[in-house]
Amino acid sequence: MATANGSNDLSSEMEVDAFRRLFPLRFHERHLLESIRPDGRPLGRARETTISLGAVASANGSALAKIGCTTMLAAVKLEVMTPKAESPDEGCIAIDFHMPPICSPLVRPGRPAEAAPVISKQLSDTILSSGMIDLKELSLVSGKAAWMAYLDIYCLDADGALFDAALLSAVAAFSHLQIPVVSLNDDGRIVLISEENSGAMWEKEPVNKEKRKLKLESCTILLDMRAPQELHSGRPFS
């Protein structure tokens, strides 16, 4: 009897898997009608979210963020640059998002992921337009020297909510950012004072926590979708 029940369970699992592969949209629609997700979560329940600061020892600021299995590693490196003429009292931020083949079977070696440049632009637009970072805090000498902050975000596991996880890791990395203490030498060059004194933190809160209004155009909203659900959903938002 136990063997028969085991065979029936296996057969049922194979039928469900075949239905999911052949009719993915209908598969997710049926779960939506039952108010449950394929992974067993209710529609309003998000996956566990964790943040670990200081994940990259060689970076000036870094963080590892996870939403469920989706994993992002963000690192900020600072370099001295000459500020732009139109903004002599401000530094700059350059943002790059990477999706190596290890993050998803949909990403092939030698072929860049289609989502990578889209998410990279979304991150740049969001961070730079939101005023989350005060660029004046990156100024060293007006018109002569400022910090250039290179933010690199690596997707280690792509299981949905990529932009949310990437933005979370970016905010965490900037909140962990330590600006080195520097001085102007006799030759007019910026030099580090010492490794021991390179832990000066931001004097101001770098993250703007002001809530923003959002106009919704869909009658059904799913929180924290995994990768298969995102493939068959409408426009995502964060």
Legacy VTK file of the C-alpha trace (Angstrom):
# vtk DataFile Version 3.0
C-alpha trace
ASCII
DATASET POLYDATA
POINTS 238 float
0.000 0.000 0.000
2.843 2.375 0.893
4.510 1.661 -2.446
1.296 2.396 -4.306
0.810 5.676 -2.450
4.400 6.656 -3.177
3.923 5.962 -6.869
0.720 7.999 -6.940
2.427 10.941 -5.228
5.305 10.808 -7.698
2.892 10.635 -10.616
0.959 13.640 -9.282
4.166 15.639 -8.861
5.180 14.824 -12.427
1.773 15.915 -13.723
1.982 19.219 -11.834
5.504 19.827 -13.109
4.466 19.030 -16.683
1.490 21.412 -16.409
3.782 24.150 -15.049
6.205 23.747 -17.943
3.577 23.522 -20.693
1.157 26.162 -19.398
3.139 28.467 -17.070
0.664 31.353 -17.216
-2.339 29.156 -16.387
-0.282 27.481 -13.653
0.319 30.789 -11.891
-3.236 32.013 -12.538
-4.640 28.965 -10.745
-2.479 29.660 -7.714
-3.569 33.297 -7.819
-7.229 32.260 -7.739
-6.498 30.151 -4.655
-4.623 33.072 -3.010
-1.467 31.036 -2.625
1.886 30.935 -4.390
3.609 27.902 -5.899
6.123 27.946 -3.025
3.300 27.815 -0.454
3.395 31.470 0.649
0.206 33.531 0.983
0.030 36.373 -1.540
0.835 39.037 1.043
3.850 37.354 2.618
7.369 38.364 1.585
10.402 36.155 1.842
12.898 36.566 4.657
15.227 39.530 4.120
18.726 39.737 5.593
21.557 42.278 5.344
25.205 41.785 6.284
27.464 44.852 6.357
31.174 44.802 5.591
31.050 41.809 3.266
34.078 42.987 1.229
37.080 43.911 3.370
38.911 45.737 0.568
35.984 48.082 -0.189
35.248 51.417 1.471
31.684 50.260 2.013
29.965 46.963 1.267
26.953 44.816 2.052
25.415 41.453 1.242
21.617 41.549 0.903
19.277 38.577 0.517
15.573 38.386 -0.241
14.809 34.700 -0.016
17.374 33.074 -2.295
17.990 36.250 -4.312
21.444 37.449 -3.253
23.221 40.726 -4.036
26.748 41.793 -3.128
27.381 45.555 -3.262
30.751 47.262 -2.851
31.766 50.936 -2.950
35.306 52.044 -3.822
36.428 55.668 -3.551
38.930 57.424 -5.807
40.014 61.060 -5.917
38.940 62.942 -9.048
38.720 66.495 -10.363
35.108 67.677 -9.946
33.047 68.843 -12.882
33.110 72.542 -13.725
29.327 72.815 -13.349
29.416 71.216 -9.872
32.772 72.111 -8.278
31.540 71.311 -4.757
30.214 67.832 -5.512
31.601 64.363 -6.017
30.227 61.718 -8.387
28.738 58.252 -8.222
29.094 55.580 -10.919
26.829 52.543 -10.643
27.231 49.204 -12.393
25.107 46.060 -12.028
26.544 42.650 -12.916
24.800 39.330 -13.586
27.433 36.585 -13.962
26.365 33.179 -15.333
26.485 31.705 -11.820
23.386 33.678 -10.794
20.866 32.000 -13.109
20.628 29.263 -15.761
19.059 31.907 -18.024
22.369 33.815 -18.114
24.756 32.244 -20.616
28.557 32.591 -20.548
29.834 35.140 -23.046
26.406 36.695 -23.480
25.423 39.620 -21.211
22.138 39.259 -19.368
19.368 41.385 -20.880
18.187 42.492 -17.450
21.603 43.781 -16.317
21.707 47.134 -18.190
18.027 47.760 -17.404
18.511 47.258 -13.666
21.761 49.238 -13.774
19.928 52.241 -15.267
17.048 51.879 -12.805
19.512 51.906 -9.915
21.327 54.958 -11.271
18.089 56.860 -11.870
16.710 55.973 -8.439
19.827 56.712 -6.396
20.869 59.877 -8.224
17.406 61.436 -8.567
16.210 60.608 -5.064
18.847 62.673 -3.303
19.689 59.618 -1.237
23.369 60.586 -1.292
24.491 64.145 -0.606
27.134 64.619 -3.311
28.518 67.628 -1.440
29.679 65.207 1.253
32.060 63.794 -1.378
33.793 67.128 -1.956
37.395 67.515 -0.756
38.655 70.823 -2.183
36.178 72.993 -4.081
36.913 72.896 -7.795
40.055 70.816 -7.309
39.344 67.454 -5.708
36.373 65.275 -4.816
35.584 61.626 -4.256
34.409 59.422 -7.107
32.313 56.599 -5.643
32.207 53.439 -7.765
29.282 51.244 -6.753
29.399 47.699 -8.151
26.556 45.298 -7.441
26.924 41.596 -8.234
23.902 39.318 -8.470
24.954 35.991 -6.948
21.517 34.343 -7.142
18.643 35.620 -9.303
15.369 34.320 -7.885
13.098 37.309 -8.430
12.870 40.837 -6.968
16.272 41.674 -8.461
15.854 45.444 -8.381
14.569 45.401 -4.801
17.500 43.302 -3.604
20.017 45.344 -5.609
18.702 48.653 -4.255
18.677 47.237 -0.728
22.313 46.173 -1.041
23.266 49.569 -2.501
21.641 51.508 0.348
23.264 49.196 2.891
26.692 49.564 1.263
26.438 53.366 1.328
25.266 53.282 4.947
28.432 51.293 5.721
30.654 53.639 3.685
33.787 54.865 5.464
35.416 57.924 3.912
39.209 57.980 4.339
40.772 60.928 6.151
42.936 62.920 3.712
45.033 66.072 3.667
46.509 68.452 1.107
50.314 68.172 0.910
52.809 70.874 -0.069
52.547 69.866 -3.736
48.793 70.396 -3.735
48.027 66.682 -3.880
45.467 64.788 -1.837
47.070 62.105 0.350
45.715 59.655 2.913
46.686 60.540 6.472
46.913 56.942 7.706
45.190 53.582 7.497
44.245 53.815 11.178
42.397 57.089 10.652
40.527 56.047 7.515
37.324 55.211 9.356
35.620 58.603 9.324
31.942 57.950 8.783
29.340 60.143 7.098
28.469 63.183 9.181
24.939 63.158 7.758
22.498 60.336 7.225
23.154 59.259 3.598
19.828 57.537 3.039
16.709 59.609 2.525
13.911 57.650 4.186
11.125 59.963 3.011
8.152 57.994 1.731
7.191 58.472 -1.892
3.759 58.219 -3.456
3.088 55.570 -6.062
0.233 55.298 -8.529
-0.942 51.713 -9.056
-2.585 50.594 -12.283
-3.211 46.900 -11.562
-6.067 45.328 -9.656
-3.818 42.515 -8.414
-0.554 43.216 -6.616
1.866 40.457 -5.645
4.522 41.122 -3.034
8.046 39.757 -3.546
7.623 37.532 -6.602
10.107 34.789 -7.389
11.662 34.454 -10.844
8.980 32.182 -12.448
6.180 34.521 -11.331
7.974 37.594 -12.668
8.231 36.026 -16.121
4.442 35.894 -16.411
3.445 39.038 -14.534
2.868 42.590 -15.661
5.110 45.560 -14.934
7.012 45.228 -11.648
7.503 48.102 -9.216
9.497 48.678 -6.037
LINES 1 239
238 0 1 2 3 4 5 6 7 8 9 10 11 12 13 14 15 16 17 18 19 20 21 22 23 24 25 26 27 28 29 30 31 32 33 34 35 36 37 38 39 40 41 42 43 44 45 46 47 48 49 50 51 52 53 54 55 56 57 58 59 60 61 62 63 64 65 66 67 68 69 70 71 72 73 74 75 76 77 78 79 80 81 82 83 84 85 86 87 88 89 90 91 92 93 94 95 96 97 98 99 100 101 102 103 104 105 106 107 108 109 110 111 112 113 114 115 116 117 118 119 120 121 122 123 124 125 126 127 128 129 130 131 132 133 134 135 136 137 138 139 140 141 142 143 144 145 146 147 148 149 150 151 152 153 154 155 156 157 158 159 160 161 162 163 164 165 166 167 168 169 170 171 172 173 174 175 176 177 178 179 180 181 182 183 184 185 186 187 188 189 190 191 192 193 194 195 196 197 198 199 200 201 202 203 204 205 206 207 208 209 210 211 212 213 214 215 216 217 218 219 220 221 222 223 224 225 226 227 228 229 230 231 232 233 234 235 236 237
